[in-house]
Amino acid sequence: MKSALAQAHSNIALIKYWGKRQESLKLPQNGSISLTLDALWTRTRVSFDENLETDQLWLNGERASALQTLKVHKFLNLIRQTYGLSLAAQIQTENNFPTGAGLASSASGFAALALAATSAAGLHLSQEELSRLARQGSGSACRSIYGGFVEWQRGESELGQDSFAVPLDEKPDWPLLMAVLVLNDSPKALSSGDGMAQTVATSPLYPAWLASIESDLAQMRAAIQAKDFTALGSLMEHNALKMHATALAARPSVIYWQPVTLALIARVEKIRASGLECYLTIDAGPNLKVLMQEKDWPQFQAQLRDLPEIKQVIPARPGPAAFLCEPF
């Protein structure tokens, strides 16, 4: 039996990936920029075993569903076919945050799986190779191979060889904090992938989204390089709301927000108007992430005490690249 244990961290997109140009290889319609977070992680052990007839998956200590197991099985088949392997594997994985709730658990999950599986197989892939591989499990997983600020390059090749993530600033010397506000920790009814496909196929606003992204990416790179918090935060918020606008305009509408999501958006705007500079982003789910400077965290936290709808508040800072670690 060959075994390896890896940990990867969730990343939250500042400039969103929304829509695929090719489904099977997870090739994106547009480039994206993200921040890897220290507080949200997936830890995965892969053990190849000659006594197993098929892959077995445990998630958070319980046998995974048939659909979850199938996704992992297909990803391991990709590795087996690419590198000439044959053994089935036992996979034990755990998240320290809600799974499938719009908090990028698939990003950290497939990044950890890519590193653990290739390492257990005795392969030593570069970060670029791992990023390209992880992308084929979940698009945004390619960004979780790296720490800090990361850009996923769209690429032009139909084979996906030039579509992978690159680091912009892996260890930012910048006291940033992203508060993850968990409003609903249940898996969402419509997956990100299905929501993207419906938006690309039916939203009349989608072409405008694509036309605006190159400018957003250039402005975000400049804000990161200059450590311009106002420019970064305001663009992040604008990009997120623009993404959801394309989804709302789909037919039928793709709606991930809940009433409490709207209430929190209004609260963040009120807090900002009071003089505490903070900005929100929302992925394909109801949960908010609010970016602020570390010094403002105590005051921001105090502003949430009268909101029982928030199930959990997770303070997160820039996180590390995926890495191999000791056993559980």
N, C-alpha and C positions, 0 to 999 in steps of 0.2 A: 504493500500500500504506500503510495506517495501522497503527501499531504502538505498543505501550506495555508497559512492564515493571513488575511490582509484586511486592512481598514481603509475606507475611503469616506470622504465627507461630502455632504450635500452642497450644492451650489445654487445660488439664487441669481437668476438672470437680471442684469441691469438694463440691457438691451435684449429684448426677448427673441427667442427662436419660436416662430409660429408658422408651421406649415412645412410639408415635405415636398420636394420635387421628385423624389424616388423613394418608394416605401420600403422595399426589401433591404436596401442598404442604409436606410435612415439618412438620406441626403437632404439637407435643409433648403428651403426656398431662400433663406437669408442668413447672413452671419449674425453672431450674437456675442455679448460680453457679459461675464458673470463674476460673482464674488463667492469663493469657497468659504464655508462657515465652520468654525471650530466646534460648535455645540451640537451639531447634527451629524451623526455618523452611522455607517453600516460596517459591521465586522463579519467577515465570511471565511469559513474554512471549506476548502475543497480537498477531498480525499479520493484519489483514483484507486479502485479496488478490483482486482481480477475476479473476485468472488461475486461481484454484483452483475446482474443481467441488464439492469436499466438504471438510469439516474434516479436518485432519491433526494428530495429537498425538504428540509425542515426550516421553518421561518418562525423566529422568536420562540423556539422550543416546541412547536407543534408541526405536524405533517402538513405541508403546503397543499393548496388546492390543485386540482388537475390542470387548470389553466396556468397557474403560476409555475408549476413544474414543467409544463410544456414550453414556456418561454425560456426557462433556464436550459432545458434539454436542447432546444434549437440553437441556443448560443454556444453550448458546449460542443454540439455537432460541428459548428463553424470552426471552432478551435481544432477539433479532431481531424476534420477534413483538410484544413490548411496545413497542419503540422504532422500529419500522418500518425495520429494516435487512434487507439481503439477501445481503451478501457472505459467502463461506466464509472460514475462518481457519486459519492455521497456529499451533499452540500448542506452545511449548517450555517444559517445566516441570521443575524439579529440587527434590528434597528433600535436606536435609542429615542426614536420619535415616531409619530403616527405614519403608517404605511398607506400610500395611495390617496393621501388627503390634500394634494397640492403643495407638498413640502419637498418635492424632488427626491423622494425615496428611491425612485428607479435610477436616478443619476448616480447616487452613492452606491446603490446596490450593484449595478452592472460594472461600475468602475472597480469595486472591491472584487467582484467575481472574475473580471478579466485578469487582475493581478494575481489573485489566489490560484486560479485555474492554470494559468501559464507557468507560474512558479512551481506548482505541484507537478506539472508535466516536465519540469527541468529546463524550461525555456527562459531566456533572459532578454526580454523585449525592452526596447527603448521606450521612453515616455511617449514619443510620437507614435510608435507602433501600438502601444497600449491604448492611446487615445483613439486611433483609427479603429481598433478592435472594439473597444467599449461602445463606440458610437453605434455599432451594429446591433447592440443589445437595447440601448435607449439613447436617442440622439444626444441629450444633454449630459450623458455619462462621460462623453469625451472630455468635458470640461473638468470633471471631478478627479481626473488624473493629476491635475495641477492644483497648487494652493494659491491663495490670494486672488488677484484679478486675472482673468483668463479670457481669451477670445477664441471662439470657434469660427474658423474660416469656412465660408460656404463651399469654396472649391468650384471647379468647372467640369472636372472629369465625371463622366457617367459611371465610372467604376469606383469613384469615391476615394481615389488615392491622395487627392489634395484637399480632402475635407476632414480636418482634424483640429484639435485645439492647440493653442500656443500660449505661453505665459506672457502677461503684460507686466505684472509686478507680483512675484510669488510671495514676498514677505513685506507687504506695505508698511512703511514706517509712518503710520497714520492712525490716530486713536479713534477708529470708527467702531460703532456698535449697531448691529441690526437686531431689533426686537422682533421675534417671531410670535405673533398673536394667534394662538390656536382657538378658533371659534367652533370648529367641527372637526373631530379627529376620526370620523368614519370615512371609509373609501368613497370617493365621489361616484355618482351614478354614470357620468359620461367621462370616459378616459380622455387624457390630453390628446392622444393620437386620434381618437374619433372626433374630438372637438376641432382639431386642426383640419382634418380632412373635410369636415362639413363646412368649415369656414372658407377654405380654399376653393371648394366646389361651388359655393352658393352666395358668398358675401360680395355685394357690389363695392364694398369699401376695401376689399383685399388688395387690388392693384395699387391703391393709394398708399397702403401700408408698405408694400414692397418698394415703391418709389421713394419713400422717406427714409429707408433704413441706412443707406450708405452715409447720409449726412449724420444720422444719429450715432453711428459707429465712430465716425471721425471726431464728432464733438465729445463722445464719451472717452475716447483715447486721450484727447487733449486735456479733459478734466482730471483724469487719473494722473497723467504726467505732471500737471500743474498743482495737484492736490487741492483742486478747487471744489470744496464741498457743496457750495450752492449750485454750481453748474452741474455737478454729478447728480445731486439729489433731485433737482427739478427736472432734468432730462430723464432720469430713471422713472419718476412718477408719470411724466407725460407719455413715455413709451409704453408703460404698462396699461394706462387707461386707453391709449390708442389701440393696443392689441385687443382689449376687451370690447372696444367699439366695433372692431371688425367681426368679432364673434357674435355680438348682439344683432348685427345686421345680417347674419346668416339666415337661411330658411330651411327648416325652422331655426329659431334663434338658439344660440349656444349660450346658456346663462349659468355661470358658476357661482355667482354671488347669492347671498342670503340677505334678508332684511338687516341683520346685524352687521353684515359687511358694509352696507351703505352707511349705517350709523357710525361705524368706526372710521370710514373715510371722512365723514363730517367732523368727527372728533379730532382727527389728525390735522385737518385744516384749521380747526379752532385753536388747537395747541400751537400751531405754527403762527397763526395770527397774533397770539399772545406774546410772541417773541422767542419761543423755543424752536429752533430751526430743525425740522424733521421732515422726512419725505417717505411716501409709501410706495410699495409695489405689491402686485397680486399676480400669482400664477394661475394655472387652470384649477381653481378651487376657491373656497370662500375665505381662506385665511390670509391675513395681512402680514406683511413684513415692513417694519418701519426703520429707516436708516437715520442715524443721528451721530453726533460726536459723543465720545465716551463721557465727557464732563456733564452732559445733559441727561444721562440715563436715570439718576435718582429722581430728578424733577419730572421726567417723562413717566416713570413708573408710578409716581404719586398721582398722576392725572388719570390713571386707569382704575383706581381703587373702587370707584362707584359703578363699575361695569361687570356685573356677575356673569354676563354672557360669554366673557372670555374664559375659556377653560384652563388655559395655560399660557404663561408668558415666558419665552425662552430667550435670554440675552445671548447673542452670538457675536463673535469677533472674527476677523479674517483667519481662515483655517489652513491646514497643511495639505500638501500633496498626498495622494494615496501611498500607503507604505505597508511593508510586511511587518508582522508583529508576533508576539509570543502567543502561545495557546490560551484559550479561554481560562 
